[in-house]
Amino acid sequence: MAAAVAELCVTLPRALLDPCRLDLPPGDADGVLPVQLKLAAGQVQQIRPAPQAVGAPLALTPLVDAHVHLDKCFSWTAHPNRSGSMPGALAANRLEAEQRSLELVLERGERALDQAWRYGLRALRSHVDSGGAAAEASWEALLALQHRWRDRVELQLVALVPVAHWSTPEGVALARRVAASGGLLGGVLGPPFSTSRSDPQQLRALLALAGELGIGLDLHVDEGGSSAGRGISLLLDQLDQLKPGSLSVPITCSHSSSQKLLPERAQRQLADRLAGHSVAVVALPSTNFWLLGRRHGLTSPLRPVAPLRVLQQAGVAVALGGDNVQDPWFPGGDFDPLELLRLAVPLLHLAPWSRQGLMPFTSVPARLLGLPWDGVVREGCPADLVVLAASSWAELLARSPQRRVMRAGAWLPPAPGQQVDPRLASLGAWS
């Protein structure tokens, strides 16, 4: 790692600058503000405006991905799903799981975390297939990687099994092991699994188990184009029946795709109920837009994806996740959070120059993961930045820019063979 940097002039989104610093002016029309940062001892010691900083590079704080699958990433080549269908993804995933091993998951996870680190991610939450023969190997590998990367990337793990599994003795034993390792309980409400009359009872059992163990929940909910909002409604119905304050663990609904297919009034009613129970939502546009909305060889005009703006307007905490990376569920991606941010602009109308367009990548997922820093630059915060070879949002959206990643006030080394943009080279030595 390079020597520590003493001062740095960058252009930061005002939404990522201390809101209590009333002496800092508001951002310009793009919501950004040039600032001079004084750094020492791995922290930001001073922030002051830099009114003459023409052309100062755009910067962000390291981003957070609240939903990935490290156990199966980079498996598309061996197990493709060229039909792009949900049944095809599930079938290919099952074949891949039969061949999954400790060594494979270690190799995939190491590659994923190294790329995430270099791209500027500081934390990820990975769901882990936790049923079947490969489950033990996957957990052993990812716990080892969690320990190996603990000083660089925060890695949280979620046990992904059918909800019914948590009602079995084996499920309870798994939950206790997950709780002991600091993980979360997961499950699937809705596609690709069929519904059952026992779903309410099994969900109640899962909520009770989570409450007993004091462990958070992150569920795959309504990942489909039918039975719109059924999974979320089922969850909310069970939460409505609990005594106020009897369940205090955090709950996240990942996907929540089919809620978008409801009439707007019904969407808003569900959003209000989610907010009332402090249930968060993680939208996963890349996988949802790839798998869902296919009908008789055509693309449906209604594309199932969480209705972000409706949720945000209701006060629901909404984050975005990269989800699947080069696996049977989605053939693309490489753990680059800026690519996800760029994708969200045309797909979801999330404009990064607005607070609500930027927070799903920064402070909201940081809060969902319980990270000690929300990603807002204050005096005394970590001197962690992602500095871009771009001077405006338009330049960032035009093409994926090069970047320099700073951790604790020092630059990470560039990737081998990288040709450095002159705007980044001028910031100081790499090593």
C-alpha positions as CSV (number, residue, x, y, z in Angstrom):
1,M,0.0,0.0,0.0
2,A,1.2,3.5,-0.8
3,A,2.4,6.1,1.6
4,A,-0.3,8.1,3.4
5,V,-1.7,11.1,1.6
6,A,-1.8,14.4,3.6
7,E,-4.2,16.4,1.5
8,L,-6.6,15.7,-1.3
9,C,-8.9,17.9,-3.4
10,V,-11.9,16.1,-4.8
11,T,-15.5,16.7,-5.8
12,L,-17.9,14.9,-3.5
13,P,-21.7,14.6,-3.6
14,R,-23.1,16.9,-1.0
15,A,-25.2,13.9,0.1
16,L,-22.0,12.2,1.2
17,L,-20.8,15.2,3.2
18,D,-21.6,15.9,6.8
19,P,-25.2,17.4,6.9
20,C,-24.4,19.2,10.1
21,R,-21.6,21.2,8.5
22,L,-23.7,24.3,7.7
23,D,-20.5,26.2,6.8
24,L,-20.2,24.0,3.7
25,P,-22.2,25.3,0.8
26,P,-24.9,23.3,-0.8
27,G,-24.0,21.3,-3.9
28,D,-24.3,22.7,-7.4
29,A,-27.0,21.6,-9.9
30,D,-25.5,18.2,-10.0
31,G,-25.5,17.9,-6.2
32,V,-21.7,18.0,-5.9
33,L,-19.2,20.2,-4.1
34,P,-15.4,20.6,-4.5
35,V,-13.7,20.1,-1.1
36,Q,-10.2,20.1,0.3
37,L,-9.6,17.2,2.7
38,K,-6.8,17.1,5.2
39,L,-5.9,13.5,6.1
40,A,-3.9,12.1,9.0
41,A,-3.7,8.8,10.9
42,G,-6.1,7.1,8.5
43,Q,-8.9,9.6,9.1
44,V,-10.3,12.8,7.6
45,Q,-9.1,15.5,9.9
46,Q,-10.5,18.6,8.2
47,I,-13.0,19.4,5.5
48,R,-13.1,22.8,3.8
49,P,-14.6,24.2,0.6
50,A,-12.3,24.4,-2.4
51,P,-14.0,27.1,-4.5
52,Q,-11.1,27.2,-7.0
53,A,-10.9,23.5,-7.5
54,V,-11.8,23.5,-11.2
55,G,-11.7,20.0,-12.6
56,A,-11.2,18.2,-9.2
57,P,-12.1,14.5,-9.8
58,L,-15.4,13.2,-8.8
59,A,-15.2,10.9,-5.7
60,L,-17.4,8.7,-3.6
61,T,-17.0,6.8,-0.4
62,P,-16.5,3.0,-0.8
63,L,-19.8,1.4,-1.7
64,V,-21.7,-1.5,-0.1
65,D,-23.4,-4.4,-1.9
66,A,-26.2,-5.8,0.2
67,H,-26.9,-8.9,-1.9
68,V,-24.5,-11.3,-3.7
69,H,-24.0,-15.1,-4.1
70,L,-20.3,-15.8,-3.6
71,D,-20.7,-19.6,-3.5
72,K,-21.9,-19.9,-7.1
73,C,-20.3,-16.8,-8.8
74,F,-18.2,-17.3,-12.0
75,S,-19.9,-20.7,-12.7
76,W,-21.8,-19.7,-15.9
77,T,-19.2,-21.0,-18.3
78,A,-19.5,-24.5,-16.8
79,H,-23.2,-24.3,-16.1
80,P,-24.9,-21.8,-18.5
81,N,-28.6,-21.1,-18.6
82,R,-28.9,-19.9,-22.2
83,S,-32.7,-19.9,-22.1
84,G,-32.6,-17.1,-19.6
85,S,-35.6,-18.6,-17.8
86,M,-36.2,-19.1,-14.1
87,P,-36.7,-22.9,-14.5
88,G,-33.5,-23.1,-16.5
89,A,-31.6,-21.2,-13.8
90,L,-32.8,-23.5,-11.1
91,A,-31.9,-26.6,-13.0
92,A,-28.4,-25.3,-13.9
93,N,-27.9,-24.2,-10.3
94,R,-28.8,-27.7,-9.0
95,L,-26.3,-29.3,-11.4
96,E,-23.6,-26.8,-10.4
97,A,-24.3,-27.5,-6.7
98,E,-23.6,-31.2,-7.2
99,Q,-20.1,-30.3,-8.3
100,R,-19.5,-27.4,-5.8
101,S,-16.5,-28.1,-3.6
102,L,-14.5,-26.3,-0.9
103,E,-11.7,-25.6,-3.3
104,L,-14.1,-24.2,-5.9
105,V,-15.9,-21.9,-3.5
106,L,-12.5,-20.7,-2.1
107,E,-11.3,-19.9,-5.6
108,R,-14.5,-18.1,-6.6
109,G,-14.8,-16.2,-3.4
110,E,-11.2,-15.1,-3.4
111,R,-11.5,-13.8,-6.9
112,A,-14.8,-12.0,-6.1
113,L,-13.5,-10.3,-3.0
114,D,-10.3,-9.2,-4.7
115,Q,-12.2,-7.7,-7.5
116,A,-14.7,-6.0,-5.1
117,W,-11.8,-4.6,-3.1
118,R,-10.1,-3.1,-6.1
119,Y,-13.4,-1.7,-7.5
120,G,-14.1,0.1,-4.3
121,L,-16.6,-2.1,-2.3
122,R,-16.1,-2.1,1.4
123,A,-18.8,-4.6,2.4
124,L,-20.9,-7.4,0.9
125,R,-23.7,-9.6,2.2
126,S,-23.6,-13.0,0.5
127,H,-26.4,-15.5,0.5
128,V,-25.2,-19.1,0.8
129,D,-27.0,-22.2,-0.5
130,S,-27.3,-24.1,2.8
131,G,-29.0,-27.3,1.9
132,G,-27.6,-30.3,0.1
133,A,-24.2,-31.9,0.0
134,A,-22.3,-28.7,-0.9
135,A,-23.6,-26.7,2.1
136,E,-20.9,-27.6,4.6
137,A,-18.1,-26.9,2.1
138,S,-19.6,-23.6,1.1
139,W,-19.8,-22.4,4.6
140,E,-16.3,-23.6,5.5
141,A,-14.9,-21.8,2.5
142,L,-16.8,-18.5,3.0
143,L,-16.1,-18.4,6.7
144,A,-12.4,-18.8,5.9
145,L,-12.6,-16.0,3.4
146,Q,-14.5,-13.8,5.9
147,H,-11.6,-14.2,8.3
148,R,-8.9,-13.7,5.6
149,W,-10.5,-10.5,4.3
150,R,-11.8,-9.1,7.6
151,D,-9.5,-6.0,7.6
152,R,-10.3,-5.1,4.0
153,V,-13.9,-6.2,3.1
154,E,-16.7,-6.8,5.6
155,L,-18.4,-10.1,4.5
156,Q,-21.8,-11.1,6.0
157,L,-23.3,-14.5,5.3
158,V,-27.0,-15.5,5.0
159,A,-28.1,-19.1,5.2
160,L,-30.4,-19.7,2.2
161,V,-32.8,-22.6,2.5
162,P,-36.5,-23.2,1.9
163,V,-38.5,-21.5,4.7
164,A,-39.9,-24.9,5.7
165,H,-36.4,-26.1,6.6
166,W,-36.2,-23.8,9.7
167,S,-39.1,-25.8,11.2
168,T,-37.1,-29.0,11.3
169,P,-34.6,-30.1,13.9
170,E,-31.8,-29.9,11.3
171,G,-32.9,-26.3,10.5
172,V,-32.9,-25.3,14.2
173,A,-29.4,-26.7,14.5
174,L,-28.3,-24.8,11.4
175,A,-29.8,-21.6,12.8
176,R,-27.8,-22.0,16.0
177,R,-24.5,-22.5,14.0
178,V,-25.3,-19.5,11.8
179,A,-26.1,-17.3,14.8
180,A,-22.8,-18.4,16.4
181,S,-20.9,-17.3,13.3
182,G,-22.7,-13.9,13.2
183,G,-24.7,-14.7,10.1
184,L,-28.4,-14.2,9.2
185,L,-31.3,-16.6,8.4
186,G,-32.7,-16.6,4.9
187,G,-35.4,-18.3,2.9
188,V,-37.6,-18.1,-0.2
189,L,-41.2,-16.8,-0.2
190,G,-42.5,-17.3,-3.8
191,P,-40.8,-18.3,-7.0
192,P,-39.0,-20.4,-7.9
193,F,-40.8,-22.5,-5.3
194,S,-44.5,-23.2,-5.3
195,T,-46.8,-22.0,-2.6
196,S,-48.1,-24.2,0.2
197,R,-50.9,-24.0,2.8
198,S,-48.3,-24.4,5.5
199,D,-46.4,-21.2,4.4
200,P,-47.9,-19.0,7.2
201,Q,-47.1,-21.6,9.9
202,Q,-43.6,-22.1,8.7
203,L,-43.0,-18.4,8.4
204,R,-44.3,-17.9,12.0
205,A,-41.8,-20.6,13.1
206,L,-38.9,-18.8,11.3
207,L,-39.8,-15.4,12.9
208,A,-40.0,-17.1,16.3
209,L,-36.6,-18.8,15.8
210,A,-35.0,-15.5,14.7
211,G,-36.4,-13.7,17.7
212,E,-35.2,-16.5,20.1
213,L,-31.7,-16.3,18.7
214,G,-31.6,-12.5,18.1
215,I,-30.6,-13.0,14.5
216,G,-31.6,-11.0,11.5
217,L,-33.6,-12.2,8.5
218,D,-32.9,-11.6,4.8
219,L,-35.5,-13.3,2.6
220,H,-35.8,-13.9,-1.1
221,V,-39.4,-12.6,-1.6
222,D,-41.6,-12.5,-4.7
223,E,-38.9,-13.1,-7.3
224,G,-41.3,-13.7,-10.1
225,G,-43.9,-12.3,-12.4
226,S,-47.0,-13.9,-10.9
227,S,-48.9,-13.9,-7.6
228,A,-48.0,-10.2,-7.3
229,G,-46.9,-9.2,-3.8
230,R,-48.0,-12.5,-2.2
231,G,-44.8,-13.2,-0.3
232,I,-44.6,-9.7,1.1
233,S,-48.3,-9.8,2.1
234,L,-47.8,-13.1,3.8
235,L,-44.8,-11.7,5.8
236,L,-46.6,-8.6,6.8
237,D,-49.7,-10.5,7.9
238,Q,-47.5,-12.5,10.2
239,L,-45.8,-9.4,11.6
240,D,-49.2,-7.8,12.1
241,Q,-50.1,-10.7,14.5
242,L,-47.1,-10.2,16.7
243,K,-47.3,-8.1,19.9
244,P,-45.7,-4.7,19.4
245,G,-42.0,-4.9,20.3
246,S,-42.0,-8.7,20.5
247,L,-39.6,-9.1,17.5
248,S,-36.7,-6.7,17.4
249,V,-34.5,-8.3,14.8
250,P,-33.8,-6.6,11.4
251,I,-35.8,-8.0,8.5
252,T,-34.9,-7.5,4.8
253,C,-36.9,-8.5,1.7
254,S,-34.6,-9.1,-1.2
255,H,-36.1,-8.8,-4.7
256,S,-39.7,-7.9,-4.0
257,S,-40.1,-7.9,-7.8
258,S,-43.7,-8.7,-8.3
259,Q,-44.9,-5.9,-6.1
260,K,-44.3,-3.7,-9.2
261,L,-47.1,-5.6,-11.0
262,L,-49.7,-4.4,-8.6
263,P,-51.8,-1.3,-9.2
264,E,-50.2,1.8,-7.7
265,R,-52.6,2.0,-4.8
266,A,-51.8,-1.5,-3.8
267,Q,-48.1,-0.9,-4.1
268,R,-48.4,2.1,-1.8
269,Q,-50.4,0.2,0.7
270,L,-47.8,-2.6,0.9
271,A,-45.0,0.1,1.1
272,D,-46.7,1.8,4.0
273,R,-47.0,-1.6,5.8
274,L,-43.3,-2.3,5.2
275,A,-42.3,1.0,6.6
276,G,-44.6,0.5,9.6
277,H,-42.7,-2.7,10.5
278,S,-39.2,-1.2,9.5
279,V,-38.8,-3.9,6.9
280,A,-36.1,-3.0,4.4
281,V,-36.0,-3.9,0.7
282,V,-33.0,-4.8,-1.5
283,A,-33.8,-4.4,-5.2
284,L,-31.8,-6.6,-7.6
285,P,-32.4,-5.2,-11.1
286,S,-29.7,-7.1,-13.2
287,T,-31.0,-10.6,-12.4
288,N,-34.6,-9.6,-12.4
289,F,-34.5,-7.9,-15.8
290,W,-32.6,-10.9,-17.2
291,L,-34.8,-13.7,-15.8
292,L,-38.3,-12.1,-15.5
293,G,-40.7,-10.7,-18.0
294,R,-40.2,-13.3,-20.7
295,R,-43.5,-14.5,-22.3
296,H,-43.8,-16.7,-25.4
297,G,-40.5,-15.6,-26.7
298,L,-41.3,-11.9,-26.2
299,T,-40.4,-9.3,-23.6
300,S,-43.3,-8.2,-21.5
301,P,-43.8,-4.5,-21.2
302,L,-44.2,-5.0,-17.4
303,R,-40.8,-5.9,-16.0
304,P,-40.9,-7.1,-12.4
305,V,-38.5,-5.2,-10.2
306,A,-39.0,-3.6,-6.8
307,P,-40.9,-0.3,-7.1
308,L,-38.1,1.8,-5.6
309,R,-39.7,5.2,-5.8
310,V,-42.9,4.1,-4.2
311,L,-41.0,2.4,-1.4
312,Q,-38.7,5.4,-0.8
313,Q,-41.7,7.8,-0.7
314,A,-43.2,5.6,2.0
315,G,-40.0,5.7,4.1
316,V,-38.8,2.2,3.4
317,A,-35.0,1.7,3.5
318,V,-34.1,0.6,0.0
319,A,-30.8,-0.6,-1.2
320,L,-29.5,-2.1,-4.5
321,G,-27.5,-5.3,-4.9
322,G,-25.5,-6.9,-7.7
323,D,-27.0,-10.3,-6.9
324,N,-25.7,-13.0,-9.3
325,V,-22.4,-12.7,-11.1
326,Q,-21.6,-14.9,-14.0
327,D,-23.7,-17.8,-12.7
328,P,-26.8,-19.7,-14.0
329,W,-29.0,-16.9,-12.8
330,F,-27.3,-14.0,-14.6
331,P,-24.4,-14.3,-17.1
332,G,-22.8,-10.8,-16.5
333,G,-21.4,-8.7,-13.7
334,D,-18.0,-8.7,-12.0
335,F,-18.6,-7.1,-8.6
336,D,-18.2,-3.5,-9.8
337,P,-20.6,-1.3,-7.9
338,L,-20.2,1.6,-10.4
339,E,-21.6,-0.6,-13.1
340,L,-24.7,-1.3,-10.9
341,L,-25.0,2.5,-10.3
342,R,-24.8,3.2,-14.0
343,L,-27.3,0.4,-14.8
344,A,-29.8,1.8,-12.3
345,V,-30.0,5.2,-14.1
346,P,-31.9,3.9,-17.2
347,L,-33.6,0.9,-15.6
348,L,-34.8,2.4,-12.4
349,H,-34.6,6.2,-12.9
350,L,-32.3,6.5,-10.0
351,A,-30.2,9.6,-10.7
352,P,-27.0,9.8,-8.6
353,W,-27.2,13.6,-8.4
354,S,-30.2,13.2,-6.1
355,R,-29.9,11.9,-2.5
356,Q,-32.5,9.1,-3.1
357,G,-30.6,8.1,-6.2
358,L,-27.3,7.7,-4.4
359,M,-28.2,6.4,-0.9
360,P,-29.2,2.9,-2.1
361,F,-25.5,2.3,-2.8
362,T,-24.0,4.0,0.2
363,S,-25.6,4.8,3.5
364,V,-28.7,2.6,3.3
365,P,-26.9,-0.7,2.7
366,A,-24.4,0.4,5.3
367,R,-27.2,0.7,7.8
368,L,-28.8,-2.6,6.7
369,L,-25.5,-4.4,7.3
370,G,-25.0,-2.7,10.6
371,L,-21.7,-1.1,9.6
372,P,-20.1,1.3,12.1
373,W,-19.7,4.0,9.3
374,D,-22.6,5.2,7.1
375,G,-20.3,6.3,4.4
376,V,-20.8,10.1,5.0
377,V,-17.6,12.1,5.1
378,R,-17.2,13.8,8.5
379,E,-14.2,15.0,10.4
380,G,-12.9,11.9,12.2
381,C,-14.3,9.4,9.7
382,P,-12.1,6.9,7.8
383,A,-10.0,8.3,5.0
384,D,-11.6,5.9,2.6
385,L,-12.5,7.1,-0.9
386,V,-13.1,6.0,-4.5
387,V,-11.7,8.7,-6.7
388,L,-12.8,8.5,-10.4
389,A,-11.3,9.6,-13.7
390,A,-14.4,11.6,-14.2
391,S,-15.3,15.2,-13.4
392,S,-19.1,14.9,-13.7
393,W,-21.9,12.4,-13.4
394,A,-22.4,12.6,-17.2
395,E,-18.8,11.5,-17.7
396,L,-19.3,8.6,-15.2
397,L,-22.5,7.5,-17.0
398,A,-20.9,7.8,-20.5
399,R,-18.4,5.0,-19.7
400,S,-17.1,3.1,-16.7
401,P,-14.2,5.3,-15.5
402,Q,-10.9,4.2,-14.0
403,R,-10.6,4.8,-10.3
404,R,-8.2,5.0,-7.4
405,V,-9.2,3.4,-4.2
406,M,-8.0,4.9,-0.9
407,R,-8.2,3.1,2.4
408,A,-7.0,4.6,5.6
409,G,-5.5,7.5,3.7
410,A,-3.3,5.4,1.4
411,W,-3.9,4.3,-2.2
412,L,-4.4,0.7,-3.1
413,P,-2.0,-0.4,-5.8
414,P,-3.4,-0.5,-9.4
415,A,-4.4,-3.7,-11.0
416,P,-1.5,-5.4,-12.9
417,G,-1.0,-3.8,-16.3
418,Q,-3.4,-1.0,-15.7
419,Q,-2.8,2.1,-17.8
420,V,-3.5,5.0,-15.4
421,D,-5.6,7.9,-16.5
422,P,-3.5,11.1,-16.1
423,R,-6.1,12.7,-13.8
424,L,-5.5,9.9,-11.4
425,A,-1.8,9.7,-11.7
426,S,-1.5,13.4,-10.7
427,L,-3.0,12.6,-7.3
428,G,0.3,11.1,-6.0
429,A,2.4,8.0,-6.1
430,W,0.8,4.6,-6.2
431,S,3.4,2.8,-4.1
